[in-house]
C-alpha cells in the first residue's frame, strides 16, 4: 500500500526545489537542486496524475450518489468508473516501482570481464562470441567500449578479455549478466558432428571513480613486464605491460597494450572497479535480508544462461525463460528482451519483499 503522507512529502519537497531553482541560486546550489529535481520529477509526475485520477473518481462517486443525477449522466459515469479504477491501479503500481530502493551504482558505466571456462579452445571462441554480443548491444545503446586488456585464445576468441563499457546506466542494464554462460554447439574442429558443451564466466562491475574508492600508493605494487601477443602478433619489445597488485586484498590486475602509460591507467581502472565491487558485496552481505529479491546471487560460479545452437534457443535459468531466437540474441539485438524480463522479475521480487515486511 502507498503511504499518502510519504507521497505528500515528496510532492512538497519537489515544490520547494522548484521554488529555490526559480530564485537563481549560485551554480553549485543549482546543480545540487537540479540533480534532486531530476530524481523526483518522474515519481512526482505519477503522484500528481494519481491524485487527479482519485479526485475524478470521488467526483463520480458523488455524481452516482446524487439521486437527482439523470440517467444519461449516470450511464456515462458508470461507463467511466472502471477505466478510472484501472488507471489508478496502474499509476499506483508505477509509483511503487519508482519508490523501490535504488542501487546507487545503476547510473554508472561498467567494467566487463569475460573469461573462458571449461571447454578449451571452444570456450575461448565462445568468450569471443559473448564479447562481440555485448559490444554490439553497447553500440545499439550508443555506449562506448574500450578494451582494457585481452589474452587471445590459441585458435581465436579470448582466454580473458576486460573492457570498460562507458555510458548512461550501463551497470543497470548489464549487472544481471554476471555468472556462468554455457554454450552447446558443434565446434568447427569437430569432424564427427558431435555437440560439445563449454562455458565462459562473465563479471560486470560498476566502474568506480576516484571519489568512490581511494587507493593509497603504499597499498599497491606496480610491476612492468615484457608484452607478448598470440603468434608473435602485437609484441612490444619494451617492458610496457603493467601488473598492479593490491597488497591488502591480494587482487592482481594486468594490462598489456602498447602504451605503458595507458596500461597503468587501464589497470588502475580495473583495480578500482574490483575494490568498489568488493565493498558493495560486503555491504550487501551485511544487509542480507534486503537481498531476497535479487535475480540470482551474482556469484561468478552460478550458471545463469545456456546458448543451444543446434536448437537455436537461449535459456535463462534464473527466470526459466527460453527464447528461440539465438541468432538475434548473439548478435546483441535480442538481448534487451532477456534483460527486460530479468529487471521485471527483480522488481517484482523487491515489491513482494517489501509487502511481506
Secondary structure in CASP SS format (residue, H / E / C, confidence):
PFRMAT SS
TARGET T0000
AUTHOR 0000-0000-0000
METHOD secondary structure of the structure
MODEL  1
X C 1.00
X C 1.00
X C 1.00
X H 1.00
X H 1.00
X H 1.00
X H 1.00
X H 1.00
X H 1.00
X H 1.00
X H 1.00
X H 1.00
X H 1.00
X H 1.00
X H 1.00
X H 1.00
X H 1.00
X H 1.00
X H 1.00
X H 1.00
X H 1.00
X H 1.00
X C 1.00
X C 1.00
X C 1.00
X C 1.00
X H 1.00
X H 1.00
X H 1.00
X H 1.00
X H 1.00
X H 1.00
X H 1.00
X H 1.00
X H 1.00
X H 1.00
X H 1.00
X H 1.00
X H 1.00
X H 1.00
X H 1.00
X H 1.00
X H 1.00
X H 1.00
X H 1.00
X H 1.00
X H 1.00
X H 1.00
X H 1.00
X H 1.00
X H 1.00
X H 1.00
X H 1.00
X H 1.00
X H 1.00
X H 1.00
X H 1.00
X H 1.00
X H 1.00
X H 1.00
X H 1.00
X H 1.00
X H 1.00
X H 1.00
X H 1.00
X C 1.00
X C 1.00
X C 1.00
X C 1.00
X C 1.00
X H 1.00
X H 1.00
X H 1.00
X H 1.00
X H 1.00
X H 1.00
X H 1.00
X H 1.00
X H 1.00
X H 1.00
X H 1.00
X H 1.00
X H 1.00
X H 1.00
X H 1.00
X H 1.00
X H 1.00
X H 1.00
X H 1.00
X H 1.00
X H 1.00
X H 1.00
X H 1.00
X H 1.00
X H 1.00
X H 1.00
X H 1.00
X H 1.00
X C 1.00
X C 1.00
X C 1.00
X C 1.00
X C 1.00
X C 1.00
X C 1.00
X C 1.00
X C 1.00
X C 1.00
X C 1.00
X E 1.00
X E 1.00
X E 1.00
X E 1.00
X E 1.00
X E 1.00
X E 1.00
X C 1.00
X C 1.00
X C 1.00
X H 1.00
X H 1.00
X H 1.00
X H 1.00
X H 1.00
X H 1.00
X H 1.00
X H 1.00
X H 1.00
X H 1.00
X H 1.00
X H 1.00
X H 1.00
X H 1.00
X H 1.00
X H 1.00
X H 1.00
X H 1.00
X H 1.00
X H 1.00
X H 1.00
X H 1.00
X C 1.00
X C 1.00
X E 1.00
X E 1.00
X E 1.00
X E 1.00
X E 1.00
X E 1.00
X E 1.00
X E 1.00
X E 1.00
X C 1.00
X C 1.00
X C 1.00
X C 1.00
X C 1.00
X E 1.00
X E 1.00
X E 1.00
X E 1.00
X E 1.00
X E 1.00
X E 1.00
X E 1.00
X E 1.00
X C 1.00
X C 1.00
X C 1.00
X H 1.00
X H 1.00
X H 1.00
X H 1.00
X H 1.00
X H 1.00
X H 1.00
X H 1.00
X C 1.00
X E 1.00
X E 1.00
X E 1.00
X E 1.00
X E 1.00
X E 1.00
X E 1.00
X C 1.00
X C 1.00
X C 1.00
X C 1.00
X C 1.00
X C 1.00
X C 1.00
X C 1.00
X C 1.00
X C 1.00
X E 1.00
X E 1.00
X E 1.00
X E 1.00
X E 1.00
X E 1.00
X E 1.00
X E 1.00
X E 1.00
X E 1.00
X E 1.00
X C 1.00
X C 1.00
X C 1.00
X C 1.00
X C 1.00
X C 1.00
X C 1.00
X C 1.00
X C 1.00
X C 1.00
X H 1.00
X H 1.00
X H 1.00
X E 1.00
X E 1.00
X E 1.00
X E 1.00
X E 1.00
X E 1.00
X C 1.00
X C 1.00
X C 1.00
X C 1.00
X H 1.00
X H 1.00
X H 1.00
X C 1.00
X C 1.00
X C 1.00
X C 1.00
X C 1.00
X C 1.00
X C 1.00
X C 1.00
X E 1.00
X E 1.00
X E 1.00
X E 1.00
X E 1.00
X E 1.00
X C 1.00
X C 1.00
X C 1.00
X C 1.00
X E 1.00
X E 1.00
X E 1.00
X E 1.00
X E 1.00
X C 1.00
X C 1.00
X C 1.00
X C 1.00
X H 1.00
X H 1.00
X H 1.00
X H 1.00
X H 1.00
X H 1.00
X H 1.00
X H 1.00
X H 1.00
X H 1.00
X H 1.00
X H 1.00
X H 1.00
X H 1.00
X H 1.00
X H 1.00
X H 1.00
X H 1.00
X H 1.00
X H 1.00
X H 1.00
X H 1.00
X H 1.00
X H 1.00
X H 1.00
X H 1.00
X H 1.00
X C 1.00
X H 1.00
X H 1.00
X H 1.00
X H 1.00
X C 1.00
X C 1.00
X C 1.00
X C 1.00
X C 1.00
X C 1.00
X C 1.00
X C 1.00
X C 1.00
X C 1.00
X C 1.00
X E 1.00
X E 1.00
X E 1.00
X E 1.00
X E 1.00
X E 1.00
X C 1.00
X C 1.00
X C 1.00
X C 1.00
X E 1.00
X E 1.00
X E 1.00
X E 1.00
X C 1.00
X C 1.00
X C 1.00
X C 1.00
X E 1.00
X E 1.00
X E 1.00
X C 1.00
X C 1.00
X H 1.00
X H 1.00
X H 1.00
X H 1.00
X H 1.00
X C 1.00
X C 1.00
X C 1.00
X C 1.00
X H 1.00
X H 1.00
X H 1.00
X H 1.00
X H 1.00
X H 1.00
X H 1.00
X H 1.00
X H 1.00
X H 1.00
X H 1.00
X H 1.00
X H 1.00
X H 1.00
X H 1.00
X H 1.00
X H 1.00
X H 1.00
X H 1.00
X H 1.00
X H 1.00
X H 1.00
X C 1.00
END
